[in-house]
Amino acid sequence: MKMRIDEQYCKKIVDKIYPIIAKDYNCNAKVELYSNIYERLNSTPAIEDHESYAEYSWINNEIYLYTDNLENEEDVIRSLVHE
């Protein structure tokens, strides 16, 4: 079983690191945290687990981080850079 990162700790990482990433990429996307994609969509999970770390919404200009799959600081930073 994977160890998930604490949501408050994830938020601290985002608050510290994302401004640096955003400046480097000239980006102003908002970052939101959810346990998983199903929580964000208010839907029932599928039978099989869907492993997603993050997602970018072009329509809303938002980055969604899914804390169920983020295990450490590196996962958070990598997801922010990727999205």
N, C-alpha and C positions, 0 to 999 in steps of 0.2 A: 504494500500500500504506500502510495506517495505521501510525503509530508507537504502539506500546502502552507504557503506563506500567510502569516497573519495579515488581515486586511489593513490594520492601522500601520503596521510596519511597511507594507506595500505603499501606502499613501505617503509615508515619510520619504521613501525612496523616490517616488514620482515627484514630490515637491522639491526634492534636492536636485535630482538629475535631469528631469524633463526640461526645465528652462534652458539648460546647456544644450541639450539635443535640439530643442525647438529653435534656438538661436542659430545653431550650426546648419540646420536644414531650412531655415527661414520659414518656419511653420507656426501656426497659431491654433492648432487643433486642441480642443478640450479633452481631458482624460477622465474617463469614468471607470469605476471598479464594480465588477459583478462577480459573484461566485462562479457562474458559468453562463453559457449562452442561453440556456433555458430560463434562467432567472431574468435575464435582460428581456427576453421575448415573452415572458409570462406564459410559458407553455410547459407541457408535460414532456419529460425526457423520452427519447427514443429507447428502444430495447437495448441497443448497444451504446456504450459510452462514446461520446464525441469529444475528442481531446483538442481543445482550442486554447491557445495562450492569449491571443489578442486579435482584434479586428479593427479595421478602419472604415468609417462610414463617410463616403464622399459627399453624400447628401447633407449630413449633419456636421461635417468637419469635426468628427469626434473619434477618439481612440478608446476602444473598450478593452480593458484588461480583465481576464478571467482568472481569479485568484485560486480556484480549485486546482489549476495545473501549474501555477507558478510556485517553484520550490525555494528559490533563493533570489538574492539581489541580482545576480547575473541574468536569470530568466526575465526579471522585470525590465532591466536595461535593454536586453536583447530584443524583447518584444516592442519596447518603445521605438527603438531604432528601426526595426523591421517595418513597423506600421507607419 
